[in-house]
């Protein structure tokens, strides 16, 4: 799988790649993956500071701070930058996918993919369909999550989705 890792700061990208390498090394030591898989996984990661480099991406997963305004601004940029058929996913744990999607001209191509922390260890991913998310987009997000070895649960677009609603008193 080819991964394009984008951040506005090179230092954050360097730290991200270092963390990925450490995680892969731990998995090798525990016998969960081979060294070949670790090397090919790391080789599949390309970093970039310029968000415009995401233009050819077919599937983008945003994972920034839990700020609706920040996420909407990023989705507006991704909407302008990426190819028209690109699926735009948010790793939000609580912000409405419908509201994020409404910041784009393609709300049918926007979906929520909430990866539990830490993602390399936790297998659960919540998929959240916004009001306009198409069945095709939702199915492709589910297929990608399963290809990553994740267990998928689906949620309505409501505050806290499933996991946070269960965890909140």
Residue pairs with C-beta under 8 A, 6 or more apart in sequence:
1 44
1 147
1 148
2 44
2 46
3 44
3 45
3 46
4 46
4 47
4 48
4 53
4 54
4 57
5 13
5 16
5 17
5 45
5 46
5 47
5 48
6 13
6 47
6 48
6 49
6 50
6 51
6 53
6 54
7 13
7 16
7 47
7 49
8 49
8 51
9 49
10 47
10 49
13 47
13 48
13 49
14 47
16 47
17 42
17 45
17 47
20 41
20 42
20 45
21 42
23 120
24 33
24 38
24 41
24 42
25 38
27 33
27 38
27 120
28 34
28 35
28 38
33 41
48 54
51 77
51 78
51 81
52 81
54 60
54 78
54 81
54 82
55 81
55 82
55 83
56 83
57 82
57 83
57 86
58 83
58 85
58 86
58 87
59 86
59 87
59 89
59 140
59 141
59 144
60 78
60 82
60 86
60 87
60 88
60 89
61 89
61 90
61 91
61 113
62 71
62 74
62 75
62 78
62 88
62 89
62 90
62 91
63 91
63 115
64 70
64 71
64 74
66 92
66 93
66 94
66 95
68 95
68 96
68 99
68 100
71 90
71 92
71 95
71 100
71 103
72 99
72 100
72 103
73 103
75 88
75 90
75 100
75 101
75 103
75 104
75 110
76 103
76 104
78 86
78 88
78 104
79 88
79 103
79 104
79 105
79 106
82 88
84 106
85 109
86 109
87 109
87 110
87 111
87 137
87 140
87 141
88 104
88 106
88 109
88 110
88 111
89 110
89 111
89 112
89 113
89 141
90 97
90 100
90 110
90 111
90 112
90 113
91 112
91 113
91 114
91 115
92 100
92 112
92 114
93 114
93 160
93 161
93 163
93 164
94 159
94 160
94 161
94 164
96 130
96 157
96 159
97 110
97 111
97 112
97 128
97 129
97 130
97 133
97 157
98 107
98 130
98 131
98 132
98 157
100 110
100 130
101 107
101 110
101 130
101 131
101 132
101 133
104 110
107 130
107 131
107 132
107 133
108 132
108 133
108 134
108 137
109 133
109 134
109 137
110 130
110 132
110 133
110 137
111 127
111 128
111 129
111 130
111 133
111 137
111 138
111 141
112 126
112 127
112 128
112 129
112 130
112 155
112 157
112 161
113 125
113 126
113 127
113 128
113 141
113 145
114 125
114 126
114 127
114 128
114 161
114 163
115 122
115 125
115 150
116 122
116 123
116 124
116 125
116 126
116 163
123 149
123 150
123 151
124 150
124 151
124 153
124 163
125 145
125 148
125 150
125 151
125 152
125 153
126 152
126 153
126 154
126 155
126 161
126 162
126 163
127 138
127 141
127 142
127 145
127 152
127 153
127 154
127 155
128 154
128 155
128 156
128 157
128 161
129 138
129 154
129 156
129 157
130 157
131 157
142 152
142 154
145 152
146 152
153 162
155 161
155 162
158 165
159 165
160 168
